[in-house]
Amino acid sequence: MIYTILIADDEPEIVELLQLYLEKDYHILSASSGLEAQLLIREQTVDLAILDIMMPGMDGLQLLKSIRGSHRFPVLFLSAKSQDHDKILGLELGADDYIAKPFNPLEVVARANALLRRVHHFDVPTLPPEPEVNQLVLGALTLDLNECVLYVSGEPVMLTSTEYKILKLMMEEPGRVFTRKRIYEAVWEDFYMYEDNSIMVHISNIREKIERDSKKPEYLKTIRGLGYKINAPVEK
């Protein structure tokens, strides 16, 4: 199966460069504005989007909001903006990864491959079906592993693919402390090379969706100097 990547950037040179590197393995859709990209997403199946932030009309952040209203495919941001607050804002809105311009196109290819591999399980060999646990339950949280949907007190809650992977990893071993390195290497399927804010932002987004008060988390707790762990809240 050939997966489809949408590249949206108002600089034709960047679109052509990325298409040159990606078209050998993927079907490429291209757009020069957020509105054009939005129309393509409505009309065609997209497996991964590579979006520029600064585009005319509808910018990348507005487009991401629109995408996350109904789609869960991974989104990789490209932008000349390198400040932390731009990166954090994109991640908070549901982006899965971020690369600042100027970039090495081979790094973009590697990040795109990793995101698609993680979502579609490229590296999982075909095995005979085995009985498996279809749900992870922790307090009022139920993670349906077949539908990849989280239920909080019986109500469905939409997660991004990255949020789902992090939550699944931690709910499989409640009480275990997960370092940032362990989370990154398990979820991104890559070596943890340096400290950044990505994991912290994804954890914050998960808390907004599962906690009664994200400022006073009952489930997903920070273990200072070590990492994070998840437990069912203690009944009072």
C-alpha positions, 0 to 999 in steps of 0.5 A: 500500500502506498501512503499519501503525504500532503505538503502544504507550503507557500514556497514552491521551492520547498514543496518541490524539494520535499516532493523530490525526496518523498515521491519515491515511496509515497503518493504526494499531494501539494498545496500552496495555502491552508485553504487549498490543503483543507480542500484536498483533505476533504476530497482525498485520504491523507496519511500524513500532513507536512504543514508550514505555519506561515501561509496566506489566508488560512495559516498552518495553525488554523488548518491544524485546528480544522484537521483535528476536528475530524482527523487523527493522521499525524501532522509535522510542522515546518516553519521559519519560526524557531521560538519555543512558544510557536513550537509549543502552540503547534504541539498543543493544537495537536501536531505530532512533530516540528522541524524549524527551517532551514532544514535537512530534507533527509531529516524531514524524510526520516521524521515522516517515515517514523510517524507513518511507521508508528501509526501504521505499524510498518515494522510489525511482522505478520503473525497469526492472530492471538487472543489479546486484551482489547481494553486498558482500564484505569479508574474512569479511563478506558482505552479501547485498543481496537478502535484506538479511542479513549473513554473518560467516564464513558464519554469518548475523547479524541486523542492525537496519535502521539497522545494515544501512544503515550497513554497506551504505553503508561496505562499498560504499566500503571505505577511505573515511572517512565523517563522522558527518554523511555517515552520518546524512544517507545513512542517516536521509535528513535534515539533520544538525543536531546532535551526539548519540550515536546513530551512535556507538552503532550503530557499537558495535553493528555492531562487536559483530556483526562483530569478533572483539574489538569493543574492538580492531576489525579492520574498522570503525575510528574515525578520530579527529576525522574519522569511521569507515572499514571495511577488510578486516583485514590478514592477519598 
